[in-house]
Amino acid sequence: MKNKTRMPRTKEMLLPLPGSNVRSISLENHLALATMRSGHGTTETMVALLRVLYMTYYLLERDCTEAELADFRQAEVTLDRCIRAASEKRGWHLPEEVLPAIEQVLRRSDEIVGSVPKYRYVEAWERLERFVRSGRLSPLPGSGMMPRQAAL
């Protein structure tokens, strides 16, 4: 068993993120969804949506219900389909019928980002960075992600 020596957390790290940061994060996420909805998405807007999905999962993981995990998996599959369509030159777009799954994740993100202590947000960000470097397809347990034939 590893003995982790942790620096004491400052008051700032124990408090939620400042409201201006929460609003900025929320705005970026909702703009990414609006851009994809309008059919004007890009690789960057897709990355923003994947980031919000995985950050929300990491922030909730300790208390994530099976229903929330199912919502995350559904959103992930939806985003993966969009990525595959874009890789086949069909554009970056999210059809109306798949939007509820993504919107649910954004609503949950708005709730949790505004309430968790800053240290939890920082830890989730660090976990996201490790996941990105890992080469794994998904951090979600039971993910339905399939390997791609070609990278974007």
Solvent accessible surface area in square Angstrom, and as a share of the most:
residue,aa,sasa,rsa
1,M,244,1.09
2,K,175,0.74
3,N,144,0.74
4,K,162,0.69
5,T,135,0.79
6,R,156,0.57
7,M,158,0.71
8,P,116,0.73
9,R,76,0.28
10,T,81,0.47
11,K,157,0.66
12,E,108,0.48
13,M,49,0.22
14,L,94,0.47
15,L,89,0.44
16,P,65,0.41
17,L,16,0.08
18,P,75,0.47
19,G,38,0.37
20,S,68,0.44
21,N,71,0.36
22,V,25,0.15
23,R,160,0.59
24,S,66,0.43
25,I,40,0.20
26,S,25,0.16
27,L,107,0.53
28,E,87,0.39
29,N,7,0.04
30,H,69,0.31
31,L,101,0.50
32,A,5,0.04
33,L,8,0.04
34,A,49,0.38
35,T,40,0.23
36,M,0,0.00
37,R,87,0.32
38,S,65,0.42
39,G,36,0.35
40,H,133,0.59
41,G,10,0.10
42,T,58,0.34
43,T,63,0.37
44,E,124,0.56
45,T,23,0.13
46,M,4,0.02
47,V,75,0.43
48,A,7,0.05
49,L,1,0.00
50,L,35,0.17
51,R,59,0.21
52,V,7,0.04
53,L,1,0.01
54,Y,11,0.04
55,M,9,0.04
56,T,1,0.00
57,Y,8,0.03
58,Y,18,0.07
59,L,2,0.01
60,L,6,0.03
61,E,64,0.28
62,R,158,0.58
63,D,106,0.55
64,C,32,0.19
65,T,75,0.44
66,E,116,0.52
67,A,71,0.55
68,E,32,0.14
69,L,19,0.09
70,A,47,0.37
71,D,48,0.25
72,F,4,0.02
73,R,57,0.21
74,Q,105,0.47
75,A,1,0.01
76,E,0,0.00
77,V,44,0.25
78,T,7,0.04
79,L,1,0.01
80,D,11,0.06
81,R,150,0.55
82,C,6,0.04
83,I,10,0.05
84,R,68,0.25
85,A,19,0.15
86,A,13,0.10
87,S,47,0.30
88,E,104,0.47
89,K,180,0.76
90,R,161,0.59
91,G,38,0.37
92,W,39,0.14
93,H,82,0.37
94,L,1,0.01
95,P,53,0.33
96,E,118,0.53
97,E,138,0.62
98,V,31,0.18
99,L,3,0.01
100,P,80,0.50
101,A,10,0.08
102,I,3,0.02
103,E,46,0.20
104,Q,66,0.29
105,V,3,0.02
106,L,1,0.00
107,R,122,0.45
108,R,60,0.22
109,S,3,0.02
110,D,48,0.25
111,E,103,0.46
112,I,20,0.10
113,V,6,0.04
114,G,34,0.33
115,S,69,0.44
116,V,5,0.03
117,P,35,0.22
118,K,48,0.21
119,Y,37,0.14
120,R,41,0.15
121,Y,34,0.13
122,V,50,0.28
123,E,58,0.26
124,A,3,0.03
125,W,94,0.33
126,E,78,0.35
127,R,80,0.29
128,L,13,0.06
129,E,73,0.33
130,R,129,0.47
131,F,20,0.08
132,V,105,0.61
133,R,173,0.63
134,S,56,0.36
135,G,67,0.64
136,R,135,0.49
137,L,77,0.38
138,S,16,0.10
139,P,14,0.09
140,L,7,0.04
141,P,66,0.41
142,G,65,0.62
143,S,36,0.23
144,G,44,0.43
145,M,25,0.11
146,M,123,0.55
147,P,90,0.57
148,R,68,0.25
149,Q,182,0.81
150,A,71,0.55
151,A,102,0.79
152,L,111,0.55
